Amino acid sequence: MKSNWKLIALIALLSSGITLAAYHLLGFNNRDVIFNESSPIPALTSRLASLPGGPTAAPGDFSTAAEAVTPTVVHIRTTMTRTVRQQQVPDIFREFFGDDAFGGGQRQPRRQQGQASGSGVIISKDGYIVTNNHVVQDADEVEVIMTDKRSFKAKVIGTDPLTDLAVIKVEANNLPAITLGDSDALKLGEWVLAVGYPLDLESTVTAGIVSAKGRRIGILDQNINKNDAKPDSPVEAFIQTDAAINPGNSGGALVNLRGELVGINSAIASATGYYSGYGFAVPVSLVKKVSADLLKYGNVQRGYIGILPIELNSTVAKDKNVKVGRGIYVDQVVDNGAAEAAGLKKGDVIVKMEGQPLDSDAQMREIIGRRRPGDVLTVTVNRDGTERDFKVELRNRNGGRDIIKKADITPSATSLSSLGAQFEDLSAQDAKQLGISGGVRVKKITDGKLAETDVEEGFIIVKANGKNVKTTKDLQTIMASVKEGEGLMLIGMYPNSSRMYYYAVPV
């Protein structure tokens, strides 16, 4: 994080839902998804008017918007079961007291049930609801409670950790559905309302202004799949607001004074875990695209421009000897990528995309994040002081233009991702100290196959299925050779022990 954020904890709200705004979602099987969107408003006074067909609301009068939006925002309660691994007992105690004193050495993991609370936004009359990924992630049960106290069990339709969005479904009809606004039209200083269920309270409305746009805070970096050979980057271009947002608001609606959804509340900046002045919302332009993809394809269709970007400032511009001080410097063009095919070159500076001046990498990723493979973007480039327009046709992660199905990117039972852990190669210095030639350390265990064994974080894998493991790539290769139904035998050690441990992992 940047230095001015060092003392601020960026906290994904432990609960919350979202707001999208769709009236008729025509289904997922290659059919179009039609959202209920607002019509363009020609003047500022019109933007601050009431909802269509309602009485005129004066600037600063929030009652009309609050009354219209509150029924569309729901309370989400989730129940989840997590694996709790007992702490490793040091060998010195086992050798002195014997294994029987510690359960015969059988440190069985325990399953522990917990609950969380959040918010969500109804986007269609027939029960589709948008919320945050972190609200429903790993949930065994999802309950949706309406403002009229009706309760429904919900099914998770799709999730996207890289935007922290999810779509869930309840079996109901004639529900109140929100209307999508235009997050691009938001102005700094414009009034907005945050609607949700903070701190497990009843429906709550708070007011504030738009403090900033296109803000990247790095909170979604933790969702990058580091075991993926081609990991995707999160899309963060948050709307920053000073409307009071607390845990429980997550994914709740951020609306303008016409009652139109402009963002999905996702995080707060706080040193205490509670409201300290700033909240962050996913812009509705991105929410619309991600939710439509989840409904239509089952996963998000991401387009790639094929460059290594560097955000310009005066220092970088001087270092790179470019003619402009704002924009995105093209430090590298990916071979056979979209940018190369369009004619972009290393050293170019992208100053506009789709006619919008580019000020940040976050802004560029958000613009691209709204598109799919095969979509064409107009990219304005400053090359040696002269501006030129290029037509860039985005590619998919495999370099093509086709839709990538969910099955094509879902980890197989024999992929490294299926183990449910983060791994890192052991440094040469650590290996030398342990008296081994190399290994792979289990850095973090999440809910997955390793969580159901006695493997502890910090375990160093030196062999898998009888083959030496020195790097993460070695482990991946061995995993790929394991057939469905077979197991994986891991042999390794812990840093504080000279003993070798054997773990059988079902695959």
Secondary structure, DSSP 8 states (H G I E B T S, - for coil): --GGGTT-EEEE-SS-B-----SEE--SSS--EE--B-----SHHHHTS-STTS----TT--HHHHHHHGGGEEEEEEEEEEEE------HHHHHHH-GGGGTTT----EEEEEEEEEEEEE-STTSEEEE-HHHHTT-SEEEEE-TTS-EEEEEEEEEETTTTEEEEEES-SS----EE--GGG--TT-EEEEEE-GGG-S-EEEEEEEEEEEE---GGGGGS-TTSSS-------EEEE-S---TT-TT-EEE-TTSEEEEEEEEEEESSSS-SSEEEEEEHHHHHHHHHHHHHTSS----B--EEEEE--HHHHHHHT-S-SSSEEEEEE-TTSHHHHHT--TT-EEEEETTEE---HHHHHHHHHT--TT-EEEEEEEETTEEEEEEEE-B-TTSSSS---HHHHS--TTSGGGG-EEEEE--HHHHHHHT-S--EEEEEE-SSTGGGSS--TT-EEEEETTEE--SHHHHHHHHHT--TT-EEEEEEE-TT--S-EEEEEE-
